[in-house]
Amino acid sequence: MRERIPQRIDYHRYTEQGVILDGVMSLAESDKDLLRLNDAIIENTGGISYHLEFDTDILGNRFVTGHIDAHVVLQCQRCMDNYKLDLNCNISIAFVQNDFEQKQAEASNYDIYWISKKELFDPRVLIEDELLLALPQIPMHPDSEIGKDCDVRVNFLDGDLLVDGTVTEDDVLSSENTDSNITKSEQNDEDNPFAILKQLKK
């Protein structure tokens, strides 16, 4: 039987002893403890599995490697429908306390986790950080699902335009920027004291 993940650990002792944490956070646990992740997704559809191996290397780096897996629901920003996404995070993180250790860890191709010398840290925070980093910046159905599960719609000022599977992430950003630029332009006209003169000339 897998043990529940500890809430506070001594990374120095864990890396010295080569401790392995292997288990699953239940839905109830993740709903209660991973509030930042819950705010970023529609829902979590299953337990979050993790396998974390703490160790040291010949250069003295104290690190943790392993993987974290979760299954979440996001809202597609192309069609605004929900879709499921598997998050599979491979991690290789070194704990550092100063600039020298940071440079050494980076030279060994570790990601960096800053921590004070006497600090006990919550591994659930590390798990949540990694899952948040794995989320797409703009959630969208995979291209293979366009036209099947994803009816692509891009909002223009004149209304909704249905596009047959040709909208990309850049198109969504471009549309958002266009709306933003128009709003700024209208706002500038309202703030401009000479705007009324332009209207009189017309």
Number of C-alpha atoms within 10 A of each C-alpha: 4 8 10 13 16 11 11 12 14 13 24 18 12 19 20 12 12 14 15 16 19 17 18 21 19 14 15 10 13 19 15 10 15 15 11 13 20 17 9 12 15 15 17 19 14 16 18 22 17 21 17 21 19 23 22 17 10 6 10 11 20 21 27 26 16 17 18 21 18 19 16 20 17 22 17 18 17 23 17 16 15 18 17 16 19 13 19 16 17 16 20 17 21 26 23 22 13 12 10 10 19 20 14 16 23 14 9 13 12 20 16 18 15 13 15 11 13 9 12 14 16 15 17 17 14 14 21 20 14 18 18 17 11 14 17 11 9 13 19 24 23 12 13 10 12 18 13 9 14 22 17 23 18 17 14 12 9 6 8 10 11 13 12 12 17 10 16 13 14 9 13 17 12 12 16 14 12 14 15 11 12 12 11 12 12 11 11 12 13 12 10 10 9 10 12 11 9 9 8 7 6 5
